[in-house]
Amino acid sequence: MPEICYKRDYLTQVIARIDFASPIQKFIQELPAKLSEKALTIFPILEPRKAIATELRVSPKAVEPKRTEFTEWNFHGRDREKRLVILNTGIFVEYKRYANYQTFKNDFTQIIEVLFAEVPEVVANRLGLRYINNFEIPNGDPFSWDDYFNAHLLSTLKFIDDKGSISRAFNNLELSFTDFNLRFQFGMPNPDYPASIRKRHFVLDFDAYHQGLQTFPEIPANLDRYHDGIQSLFESSITDKLREVLNA
């Protein structure tokens, strides 16, 4: 499906994330110079901020909170359309304005290539790729989605005759493949919950990930596999009518 690329989308977030097997303590205070330089070539606005993590230590005698201060290294695109965040526990790239997968992947892999080269102690133990699609149509019946989505995704809505009583209709489907998992969440989350659904709003949320050690050379190929799995499921979820809208 690499040739499929629609003229418009309803994506509100696209995220690629790596979690480290153990915290990188020096990231609490500073980043390697070459990593910062590479980040600023792609995300030219740097806005570091202090943050606090709290954990509870439980012993037979007491429960003691432990507070740790760390720096959250935030880099933004020129129009704040994308963001890179580097923490001592992981790294992620988030797009709010998405052009195509190749551009997104290149931004992410360029950063982590320098990360792995400059910080040999980095060990990735989780890689994730997530696409969140928010379909909002201002007019019409809020439960009328038959023209846009696979009928099987809408079966929960058809089960209830009194649609006015529905305050949320959101489903979670977990898929396990040979080398990654895919969490598919879909339905009507209802921003006005617990009030009844009044707005025509449908979400397709795809989260592909693998929990396990990965080296840098493995990551680009794994992202491709995740993307292919997400794209395949997305295409199975929508109708030709929605494809016309996406290509309008």
N, C-alpha and C positions, 0 to 999 in steps of 0.2 A: 503493500500500500504506500510506498514512499511518494508516488506521484500525486496522491490526494493532498490538495492544499486549497482550502476554501478562501474566498475573497474576504469573508468576514467571520467573526467568531463571537461567542458569548462567554469567553474565558475571563474570569476575574482574578485568578491566581494560577500561576504555573511555578512549581517549586522543585528544585533538585537539592538534596541534602545528604551530607555524610556525618555520621556520628563516630567519634573516636572511641577506641577501646579503653583508653584511660586519658584523663585530662592532661593537656599540655600547659604546665604551670607558667611558663614564661609568657604565654598569651595573656595572662592576667594583667601584666604591666605594659608589654610592647609586642609588636610584630616584627619579624625579620624584615630588613630594609627592602630586599628584592621582592618579597611578597606584597608589601605595601605599594611599591612602585608599579608592579603588574596590576594590582587592584585598581589603582588610580588611572591607569590607561583605559580601563573599561567602565569603571564606576568613579567618575572624577570628583565627587563630593564626599568628603570624609567627615563623619560625625560620630566620633567615639562617645560612649556614655558609660557612666558607672552603674553597676547593677549589683544586687545582693541575692545570693542563693541561701536558702534556709533548709537545713535538714535536722531531723530529730534523732538523737542518740539515746537508745533505750537500754537501761541497765536494770538489774534487780532492785536497785535502790531509788532510781529516779529516771525521769524522761527529760533530757537536756537538749535545748535547741542549739544548733551551731550555725552561725551566720558567716558567710564568706563573701567578701567584696571582690568583684572582678570587672573587667572592662568588656563591654560589648562593642566590637569594632564594626560600625555601620558605614558602608560605602553605598552611595546612590548614583543612579544615572543622571545625566545632565538635566533631564526634565522630571526626575524622580519616578520614572516609569519602571525602574528596576532597582533591585537592592541586593547587595552582598553583605552577609553578616558572618563574622568570624568570632567564635567563642573558644574558650579553652576546652570545651566539650564537643565541638563540632563546627561545621561550616555549611551555609546554605545560600542559594541564589533564588530570589523571588522576582518574577515578572508580573506586573499588573497590566502591561501593554505588550502583547505577544505578537511577534512577526512570523516566525517559523521555528521549527524544531532545531534546524542546523545552527542558526544564530544563537539560540538559547544554549544548546549543548557546547558550542565553541566558547562562549563566555565562561561557562562553568569549568570546562576541562582546562582552559588556559590558566585559571586561578589554581586549581588543585594540582596541576603539573608542577608549578613553582612551589606550592605548599609541600608536596612530597619530596621535592629536591632539596629544599632549604631546611626542612624539619624531619630528619631521618627517623625520629622516634614516633612520628605519626603512624598510627595503625587504624585503618577504617574497619569498623565492625558492623556497620549498617549503611546501606545506600538506598535512597528512596527517590522516586519521581512521581509528582502529583499534579493532576490537572483538574481544576474546579470550574465547571461550566454553570453559569446562572442564566436561565432563560426567563426573561420577564416580558410579558405582553400586557400593555396597559388596559386593553379592553377585552370584553367577552367573558364567557363563563370560566371562572377560575379552575374548574375541573375538566375543561374541554381540551385534551391533549392528543386525541386519537389521530389527528392529522400529522403529528410531529414525532411521536415516539412509538416504539414497538409496543403492541397491545399487551404483551406479557408484563411489561414494566408497570402497566396501569391497572393490573388485576385487583390490587388492594383497593383502589378507588371504586371499582365496580362492585365490590363486595358489599358496600354500605349503600343502602337506598337513600337514607336521609343525609345528603351531602352537607347540609347546614350544621350537622353535629360534628363534623370532622374538624379537629383543631391542629392536627399534624398527621402527615402520611409519609413517613420516611423509612426506607428499607436499607438493609446492609447485607451484601453478598460477598463472602470470602472465597477466593479461588487460590488453589495451591498448584503451581506448575513445577516442573523439574528443578528450575534454578531460581525461581522467585515467587513471591506471593502477590496477589492483587486484591485490594479491598475496594469494592464498588458500592458506593452509597448513592441512592437516588430517591427522588420523590419531591414532596412539597414540605419544606421545613417550617414554613409559616413564620415570618418575622414578628407577627402579632400574637403568637402563642402566649397564653392558653386561650385566647379568643378564637372564634371560629375562623376558618380560612376565608379571606375576602379578596386577596390579591392573586393574580395569575402568575405564579412563580414556580418554576421547576428546576431542580438541580441534578446534574450528573457529575459525580465526584469520583475520580479514579486515582487510587493511590497504590503504586507498584513499589515493592521493596524486597530486599533480601537481608536477613540478619546473619552475618557471618563475615569472617575476615576477607578483605579484598585489597589487592595491590593496585597501584595506579594504572598499569597497563590493562587491567581487567575492567576498569570502571567505564570507559567509553563504550565498549561492546555491551556491557550490562545495561547501560542507559538505552542503547538501541533496542535491546530485547524488551525492556520495560515499555518503551515508547510503542513498539509494534503491538504488544499485548493491549495497551490502552487504546490505541487507534482501532484495533480490530473490534474491541468491545464497544467503543463509541459508535462505529459504523453499524454494528448489530442493534444498537439502541435507537437509532433515528430512522426516519422514513424518507422517501424521495421528496416529499413535500418540504421537509426541513432542509434537505440538501439544496433545494431551489432557493430557499431563504438565505442559506449560507453563501450561495453563489450570486446573490442579487447584487 
